[in-house]
Amino acid sequence: MSNGSPPARRRPPSGTPSGGAGARPATRRPSPSARPAPVTASPRLVCVAGPKSGEEFQLEDGEYVIGRATDNPICIPDTSVSRKHVMVRKSGGGWTVSDLGSGNGTLVNGDAIGDETPLANGDVITLGDTELRFEDVANSTNVVSAPARSRPGASAAPAAGRGGAPSRPAPRGEGGRVRSARSTANAPPDPEAQKKKLRLMMLGGGVVLVLLLGLGFLKMRAVNQEALALAERGVMEAERKSLSKTFQDAKNLVREGKWVEAKALLEEVQSRAPEYPGVKDYLDHAEREIPVQGRLADAREALTKMELGKAAAALAKAGESQFLYEQVNAAKRELSELADKRTREARTALDGGQLDQAKVITDDVLKAFPEHRDAKLINEEAVRAIAARDAPKPVITGPAPKPWEPAVERFRDGDMSGAVSILNACMSKTPQCKKLLAQITEFGGLYKRIEDLDAKGLSKLLALDKDITEGRTSKMARNAGTRAATIFYKSASGAKAAGQWARAMEYSRRALQAEPGHAGASNIISELKTKAKDLYLQAYSLKDGSPEDALPKFKDVVAMTPPDDEYHDKAKTWVEKLSR
């Protein structure tokens, strides 16, 4: 046996690898890159704030100009958005956005941009009061292939294989004799070698321990730095969202016209972020609009109290407004309508003898509208009447007054019954008293029928007043002219609306006879003259083909025009010809 060959290495049992009993071979798994790609949606812009809130805009290859202009691929009808505000375009494998010199600027996630800025899924683009969210699900996550798994037991297989087979015996010595194991075991170990080996083992262990501690420290430091950076990013993102929400709340208040509340929020945003885009412009607007809003409120309060002068003064100080001009114009229209209404109330008060009230009302109207025609006339009449009422009675130092003079004064003041009583008492003594009594009686009869008087009757009424007062017009005579003009004008307007042209012309003439400067009656006459001209031309065109249709039109022209009008004579001539 000593000269034989070494024993052959035995094979392990079938079905068991050499690496260890019971270990299974590694199975092949498909690579992550081989998995089917998820279905992706095309990029799009979703409007999350502004007039288009809730709408979506799909993005294909190319470029898109976004702004207020209707010819843009994407139109945003928002006054805070410029006509050509931003451009979104495809760039390589992604999308970019760039500002086109807009007035309010453009923000991406709260940061102002100018040149092209790449967009990522979820980015928010702010254009004035409008916010667009960019969504690109296809490029939102980069898929990274996982490293291939090592087969279990692969590294240990060679060692296990070597350990599993019997070791080859040491080479034999000279003569083919094998050295006895007992002789080798009895050799004493070297102490120095053992100490050296121990020191090396301790040194190696210390180095390994230091390395492990260093790696642990570095890893912990990196984790802490990453956590700190993540926390800082979270705080910044929360602050950005808070500022954006506060700014949006301020803009919503601006849309509602609540400038004072909006200014408080804008100042809060500016204190937290002095350079926040758009805040300064809104604050400048607030500085201009808040005083206008205050004066507008003062004007509305004055209008409620019927204080026209104060309302006009407040509106005059309001000045120009970019946001409240409609409310200011509405208040001015309300002031004008109220001035006309108060003027009519003053006329009623003056006719009822309430002189002081009529003057107070017209004084207030004239503060608001110094050139208001009717208010000026009523105010002047009230001033004269008050002066006459409050004037001291003349002291008679000469001969005794004539017995009829007190009656004349009573008549001038509108006290006809008092004047008649005085004249009845003196008519038996003085013929003048009897004469005045007859004139006053006739005047009273005409005055009661003032609505039915024609021009001749009105002339008679005014002549009697002049004879009775010796040229000093009485209150009744002044009221008669104005009242008659008003009555005739109303009748003329009603006749005009009913198409009764002749009656409208007649009543308008009576109104001008009672009050020569009556504007309404003059306007009706002008309109009727124009209507008469058109009607004459229609009748003239029908006179040959349809004389029976032309004749009533010519008659209407005759009725609508005064005798001195050129179409009056022409129409009258054709009426005579066609009536034969």
C-alpha positions in Angstrom: 0.0 0.0 0.0 2.9 2.3 0.6 4.0 2.3 -3.0 0.5 2.5 -4.4 -1.2 5.6 -6.0 -3.2 8.1 -3.9 -6.9 7.3 -3.4 -9.3 8.6 -6.1 -11.7 11.6 -5.2 -15.2 10.5 -4.7 -18.2 12.2 -6.5 -21.0 13.6 -4.5 -24.4 11.8 -4.6 -26.5 12.6 -7.7 -28.9 15.6 -7.5 -26.8 17.4 -4.8 -24.3 20.1 -5.8 -20.9 20.1 -4.5 -21.5 23.3 -2.6 -23.6 21.7 0.2 -26.3 19.2 0.9 -29.8 20.2 -0.1 -28.9 23.5 -2.0 -31.1 24.3 -5.0 -29.7 25.6 -8.3 -30.5 29.4 -8.9 -33.5 29.9 -11.2 -33.4 32.5 -14.1 -35.7 35.5 -13.5 -36.8 37.9 -16.3 -35.0 41.3 -16.2 -37.1 44.3 -15.1 -36.4 45.9 -18.4 -38.2 43.0 -20.1 -41.5 43.8 -18.4 -44.2 45.5 -20.6 -44.2 49.3 -20.4 -47.3 51.0 -18.8 -49.8 52.8 -21.0 -49.1 56.5 -20.8 -51.3 59.6 -21.4 -50.3 62.5 -23.7 -49.0 65.6 -22.0 -51.6 68.2 -21.0 -52.2 71.5 -19.2 -55.0 71.5 -16.5 -56.4 74.9 -15.5 -56.7 74.8 -11.6 -57.4 78.5 -11.0 -58.9 81.3 -13.0 -61.8 81.7 -15.5 -60.9 78.4 -17.3 -60.7 76.5 -14.0 -61.4 72.7 -14.6 -60.6 72.8 -18.4 -57.8 70.7 -19.9 -55.6 71.4 -23.0 -53.9 68.4 -24.7 -50.3 69.0 -25.9 -49.0 67.4 -29.1 -45.7 68.0 -30.9 -45.1 71.7 -31.6 -45.5 74.9 -29.7 -48.4 76.7 -28.0 -48.8 80.4 -27.4 -51.0 81.0 -24.3 -52.6 84.4 -23.7 -55.8 86.6 -23.7 -55.8 87.0 -27.5 -58.5 84.9 -29.2 -56.2 83.8 -32.0 -53.9 81.9 -29.6 -53.9 78.1 -29.6 -54.8 78.4 -25.9 -56.9 81.4 -25.1 -57.3 82.5 -21.4 -60.0 85.2 -21.0 -58.4 86.8 -18.0 -57.6 90.5 -17.7 -54.5 89.8 -15.7 -53.1 87.7 -18.5 -51.3 89.4 -21.4 -52.4 88.9 -25.0 -49.3 86.9 -25.7 -48.2 85.7 -22.3 -46.1 82.5 -22.5 -45.1 79.8 -25.0 -45.0 76.1 -24.2 -43.1 73.9 -26.7 -41.7 70.4 -27.2 -38.0 70.4 -26.6 -36.2 67.0 -27.1 -37.9 64.4 -25.0 -39.7 66.9 -22.7 -41.5 70.3 -22.7 -40.4 73.8 -21.8 -42.1 77.1 -21.0 -40.9 80.7 -21.6 -42.3 84.1 -20.9 -43.1 86.4 -23.9 -42.6 89.7 -22.1 -45.9 89.7 -20.3 -47.0 92.5 -18.0 -47.5 90.5 -14.8 -44.7 88.0 -15.4 -44.8 84.2 -15.2 -44.2 81.9 -12.3 -43.3 78.2 -12.3 -43.9 76.7 -8.8 -43.8 80.2 -7.4 -40.5 81.2 -9.0 -40.4 83.9 -11.7 -39.0 82.8 -15.1 -37.8 84.5 -18.2 -36.0 82.2 -20.6 -37.0 78.7 -21.5 -37.6 76.6 -18.4 -38.0 72.8 -18.5 -41.3 71.4 -17.2 -41.7 68.4 -15.0 -44.9 66.5 -14.2 -47.0 68.4 -11.6 -45.3 71.8 -12.2 -47.7 74.8 -11.7 -47.5 77.7 -14.2 -49.0 81.0 -12.8 -50.2 83.7 -15.3 -51.7 86.6 -13.4 -54.8 85.1 -11.7 -54.7 81.9 -13.7 -52.8 78.7 -12.8 -52.0 75.8 -15.1 -50.7 72.4 -13.9 -48.5 70.5 -16.3 -49.1 66.8 -16.4 -46.8 64.3 -18.2 -47.3 60.9 -16.8 -45.0 59.3 -19.3 -41.9 61.2 -18.1 -42.8 61.4 -14.4 -40.7 58.3 -13.4 -37.3 57.0 -14.8 -37.3 53.2 -14.7 -33.8 51.9 -13.5 -32.9 48.3 -14.1 -32.3 46.4 -10.8 -28.9 44.6 -10.5 -28.9 40.9 -11.4 -29.2 38.6 -8.4 -26.3 36.4 -7.6 -27.1 32.7 -7.5 -27.3 31.4 -3.9 -24.3 29.3 -3.0 -22.3 30.2 -6.1 -19.4 31.7 -4.3 -19.4 29.0 -1.7 -19.5 26.2 -4.2 -15.8 26.0 -5.0 -14.8 26.0 -1.4 -17.5 23.4 -0.5 -16.4 21.4 -3.5 -12.9 21.4 -2.3 -13.9 20.6 1.3 -16.2 17.8 0.1 -13.5 15.7 -1.5 -10.8 13.9 0.6 -7.5 15.8 0.8 -4.5 14.4 -1.1 -1.9 13.1 1.3 1.4 14.9 1.7 4.2 13.8 -0.6 6.3 11.0 0.6 9.9 11.4 1.8 13.0 9.7 0.5 12.7 6.1 -0.1 9.0 6.4 -0.2 8.5 6.4 3.6 5.9 8.2 5.2 6.8 10.6 8.2 5.0 9.6 11.4 2.3 12.0 12.6 3.3 11.4 16.2 6.7 12.7 15.5 5.3 16.0 14.1 2.9 16.5 16.9 5.5 16.3 19.5 7.4 19.4 18.1 6.9 22.4 20.5 5.2 25.7 19.0 7.3 28.8 18.6 6.1 31.4 21.2 7.4 34.4 19.2 5.5 33.3 16.2 2.3 32.9 18.2 2.7 36.4 19.7 3.4 37.9 16.3 0.4 36.1 14.9 -1.8 37.4 17.8 -0.6 40.9 17.3 -1.4 40.8 13.6 -4.9 39.4 14.3 -5.6 42.2 16.9 -4.3 44.8 14.5 -6.4 43.6 11.7 -9.4 43.4 13.9 -8.8 47.0 15.1 -8.5 48.2 11.5 -11.7 46.4 10.5 -13.5 47.9 13.6 -12.3 51.4 12.8 -13.4 51.1 9.2 -16.8 49.8 10.2 -17.2 52.7 12.7 -16.1 55.2 10.0 -18.5 53.8 7.5 -21.3 53.8 10.0 -20.5 57.4 10.9 -20.4 58.5 7.3 -23.6 56.7 6.5 -25.4 58.3 9.5 -24.1 61.7 8.6 -25.3 61.3 5.0 -28.7 60.2 6.3 -28.9 63.1 8.7 -27.9 65.6 5.9 -30.5 64.1 3.5 -33.2 64.3 6.2 -32.3 67.9 7.0 -32.3 68.8 3.3 -35.7 67.1 2.9 -37.1 68.9 5.9 -35.9 72.2 4.6 -37.4 71.5 1.2 -40.7 70.6 2.9 -40.7 73.9 4.9 -39.9 75.9 1.7 -42.6 74.1 -0.2 -45.2 74.6 2.6 -44.2 78.3 2.8 -44.6 78.6 -1.0 -48.0 77.0 -0.9 -49.1 79.2 2.0 -47.9 82.4 0.1 -49.6 81.2 -3.1 -52.9 80.6 -1.2 -52.8 83.9 0.6 -52.0 85.8 -2.6 -54.9 84.0 -4.4 -57.3 84.9 -1.5 -56.3 88.5 -1.9 -57.0 88.4 -5.7 -60.4 86.8 -5.0 -61.2 89.7 -2.6 -60.1 92.2 -5.3 -62.6 90.6 -7.7 -65.3 91.1 -5.1 -64.3 94.7 -4.7 -63.1 94.2 -1.1 -59.9 96.3 -1.4 -59.4 96.9 2.3 -59.4 93.2 3.2 -57.3 92.4 0.1 -54.7 95.0 1.1 -54.2 93.4 4.5 -53.5 90.0 2.8 -51.2 91.6 0.3 -49.2 93.3 3.0 -48.9 90.0 4.8 -47.5 88.3 1.6 -45.1 91.2 1.1 -43.8 91.1 4.7 -43.1 87.4 4.3 -41.7 87.6 0.7 -40.8 91.2 -0.3 -40.0 90.2 -3.9 -43.1 88.0 -4.4 -44.2 88.5 -8.1 -47.3 90.6 -8.6 -47.8 91.7 -5.0 -46.4 95.2 -5.6 -48.7 95.9 -8.5 -51.7 94.8 -6.6 -50.7 97.0 -3.6 -50.3 100.0 -5.9 -53.8 99.4 -7.2 -55.1 99.1 -3.7 -53.5 102.4 -2.7 -55.4 104.0 -5.6 -58.7 102.2 -5.3 -59.3 102.3 -1.5 -59.8 106.1 -1.4 -62.1 105.9 -4.4 -64.1 103.1 -2.7 -64.4 105.3 0.5 -65.6 108.3 -1.4 -68.1 106.1 -3.3 -69.4 104.8 0.0 -69.8 108.5 1.3 -71.7 109.4 -1.9 -74.1 106.5 -1.6 -74.7 107.4 2.1 -75.4 111.0 1.1 -77.8 109.9 -1.7 -79.7 107.8 0.8 -80.1 110.9 3.0 -81.2 113.0 0.0 -78.1 115.2 0.4 -77.3 115.9 -3.2 -74.5 118.4 -2.6 -72.5 116.1 -0.4 -72.9 113.2 -2.8 -71.7 115.4 -5.7 -68.7 116.6 -3.8 -67.7 113.0 -2.8 -68.0 111.8 -6.4 -66.0 114.7 -7.7 -63.1 113.7 -5.4 -63.3 110.1 -6.4 -61.3 110.7 -9.6 -60.5 108.0 -12.1 -60.7 104.3 -11.2 -59.6 101.3 -13.1 -61.8 98.8 -11.2 -64.7 100.9 -9.8 -65.5 103.1 -12.8 -68.9 101.3 -13.4 -70.0 101.8 -9.8 -68.9 105.5 -9.9 -70.9 106.0 -13.2 -73.9 104.3 -11.7 -73.8 106.6 -8.7 -73.5 109.7 -11.0 -76.6 108.5 -12.9 -78.5 108.0 -9.7 -77.5 111.5 -8.5 -78.8 113.0 -11.8 -82.1 111.2 -11.5 -82.5 112.2 -7.9 -81.9 115.9 -8.8 -84.7 115.8 -11.3 -87.0 114.2 -8.7 -86.2 116.7 -6.0 -86.7 119.6 -8.4 -90.3 118.3 -9.1 -90.8 118.1 -5.3 -89.6 121.8 -5.0 -92.1 122.8 -7.7 -94.9 121.2 -5.7 -93.8 122.9 -2.5 -93.6 126.3 -4.2 -97.1 125.9 -5.7 -98.4 125.0 -2.2 -96.9 128.1 -0.6 -94.1 126.2 1.1 -91.5 128.8 0.0 -88.7 127.9 2.5 -88.9 124.2 1.7 -88.8 124.9 -2.1 -85.7 127.1 -1.6 -83.9 124.5 0.6 -84.5 121.7 -1.9 -83.4 123.8 -4.9 -80.3 125.1 -3.0 -79.2 121.4 -2.5 -79.9 120.6 -6.2 -77.9 123.6 -7.4 -74.9 122.5 -5.2 -74.8 119.3 -7.2 -75.8 120.8 -10.6 -75.3 124.6 -10.7 -76.7 124.8 -14.2 -79.9 122.8 -13.6 -82.4 125.0 -15.5 -85.7 124.1 -13.7 -84.0 124.2 -10.2 -82.6 127.7 -11.0 -86.1 129.0 -12.0 -87.8 127.6 -9.0 -85.1 128.9 -6.7 -85.3 132.4 -8.1 -89.1 132.4 -7.7 -88.8 131.1 -4.1 -86.2 133.8 -3.3 -88.5 136.6 -4.7 -91.5 135.3 -2.9 -89.6 135.0 0.4 -88.3 138.5 0.0 -91.7 139.9 -0.7 -93.1 137.9 2.3 -90.5 139.0 4.7 -90.2 142.6 3.5 -91.3 145.1 6.1 -94.6 146.7 5.4 -94.3 150.3 4.2 -95.1 153.0 6.7 -97.7 155.3 5.4 -96.8 158.9 6.3 -98.8 160.7 3.6 -102.5 160.8 3.0 -104.7 157.9 4.0 -104.5 155.0 1.6 -107.2 154.6 -1.0 -109.8 152.1 0.1 -109.2 149.7 -2.8 -105.4 149.4 -2.4 -105.6 146.8 0.4 -107.8 144.7 -1.9 -105.2 145.0 -4.7 -102.4 143.8 -2.4 -104.6 140.9 -1.2 -105.2 140.0 -4.9 -101.4 140.1 -5.7 -100.8 137.7 -2.8 -103.4 135.3 -4.2 -106.1 136.0 -1.6 -109.0 136.6 -3.9 -111.7 136.1 -1.2 -110.0 138.7 1.0 -109.8 141.2 -1.9 -113.5 140.6 -2.8 -114.5 141.3 0.9 -112.7 144.6 0.9 -114.1 145.7 -2.4 -117.7 144.8 -1.3 -117.2 147.0 1.7 -116.1 150.1 -0.3 -118.0 149.7 -3.6 -120.8 151.8 -2.3 -118.4 154.6 -1.6 -116.0 154.6 -4.5 -116.7 153.6 -8.2 -113.1 152.2 -8.5 -113.9 149.6 -5.9 -116.9 148.5 -8.0 -114.8 148.4 -11.2 -112.0 146.3 -9.5 -114.6 143.9 -8.1 -116.0 143.2 -11.6 -112.5 142.7 -13.0 -111.5 140.4 -10.1 -114.7 138.4 -10.5 -114.1 137.9 -14.2 -110.4 137.0 -13.5 -111.6 134.4 -11.0 -113.9 132.8 -13.5 -111.2 132.5 -16.1 -108.7 131.2 -13.6 -111.0 128.4 -12.6 -111.2 127.4 -16.3 -107.5 127.7 -17.0 -107.2 124.2 -18.4 -109.9 124.9 -21.1 -108.6 128.3 -22.1 -107.2 128.9 -25.6 -104.6 131.5 -26.5 -107.3 134.3 -26.5 -108.5 133.3 -23.1 -105.0 133.2 -21.6 -104.3 136.7 -23.1 -107.6 138.0 -21.5 -106.6 136.5 -18.2 -103.1 138.1 -18.2 -104.6 141.5 -19.4 -107.1 141.5 -16.5 -104.2 140.8 -14.0 -102.3 143.7 -15.5 -105.2 146.1 -15.1 -106.0 145.1 -11.6 -102.4 145.3 -10.3 -101.4 148.3 -12.5 -98.6 146.2 -14.1 -97.4 144.4 -11.0 -97.9 140.8 -11.9 -99.8 138.7 -9.3 -98.8 135.3 -8.0 -101.8 133.7 -9.8 -100.8 135.2 -13.2 -97.3 133.8 -12.8 -98.6 130.4 -11.9 -101.2 130.5 -14.6 -98.6 130.7 -17.4 -96.5 127.9 -16.0 -99.5 125.7 -15.1 -101.1 126.2 -18.5 -97.9 125.4 -20.3 -97.5 122.2 -18.3 -101.1 121.1 -18.9 -100.9 121.8 -22.7 -97.6 120.0 -22.9 -99.0 116.8 -21.3 -101.9 116.9 -23.6 -99.6 117.4 -26.6 -97.4 114.4 -25.5 -100.5 112.2 -25.1 -101.8 113.2 -28.5 -98.5 112.6 -30.1 -98.2 109.1 -28.6 -101.7 108.3 -29.9 -100.9 109.5 -33.4 -103.3 112.5 -33.2 -100.9 114.9 -35.0 -103.3 117.8 -35.2 -104.2 117.8 -31.5 -100.5 117.4 -30.6 -99.7 120.5 -32.7 -102.5 122.5 -31.2 -101.6 121.7 -27.6 -97.9 122.4 -28.3 -98.8 125.9 -29.7 -100.9 126.6 -26.6 -98.0 125.6 -24.3 -95.7 128.0 -26.1 -98.3 130.8 -25.8 -98.5 130.2 -22.1 -94.7 129.9 -21.7 -92.8 131.0 -24.8 -89.6 129.2 -23.8 -91.1 125.8 -23.0 -88.5 123.3 -24.4 -90.8 120.3 -24.5 -93.4 122.0 -26.6 -90.8 123.3 -29.0 -89.4 119.8 -29.4 -92.8 118.3 -30.2 -93.4 121.0 -32.9 -90.0 120.3 -34.5 -90.8 116.6 -34.6 -94.2 117.2 -36.0 -92.7 119.4 -38.7 -90.3 116.7 -39.7 -93.1 114.1 -39.6 -95.2 116.4 -41.7 -92.5 116.7 -44.3 -92.1 112.9 -44.6 -95.8 112.5 -44.8 -96.1 115.1 -47.5 -93.5 113.4 -49.6 -95.3 110.1 -49.2 -98.6 111.6 -50.2 -97.0 113.4 -53.1 -95.6 110.1 -54.5 -99.1 108.6 -54.2 -101.2 111.5 -55.7 -101.1 110.2 -59.3 -101.3 106.4 -58.8 -103.5 106.3 -55.6 -105.1 109.7 -55.0 -107.6 108.2 -52.5 -104.6 107.2 -50.3 -102.8 110.5 -50.8 -105.7 112.7 -49.8 -105.8 111.7 -46.0 -102.1 112.1 -45.8 -102.3 115.6 -47.3 -105.1 116.4 -44.7 -102.8 115.2 -41.9 -100.0 117.5 -43.1 -102.4 120.5 -43.1 -103.5 119.6 -39.5 -99.9 119.1 -38.3 -98.3 122.3 -39.6 -98.9 125.9 -38.7 -100.3 128.2 -41.4 -96.9 129.9 -42.0 -95.2 126.5 -42.8 -94.4 125.9 -46.5 -95.8 122.3 -46.5 -99.1 123.6 -45.0 -99.9 125.7 -48.1 -98.7 122.9 -50.5 -100.7 120.2 -48.7 -103.8 122.5 -48.6 -103.6 123.0 -52.3 -103.4 119.3 -53.0 -106.4 118.7 -50.7 -108.5 121.1 -52.7 -107.4 119.5 -56.0 -107.9 115.9 -54.9 -111.3 116.7 -53.3 -112.9 117.8 -56.5 
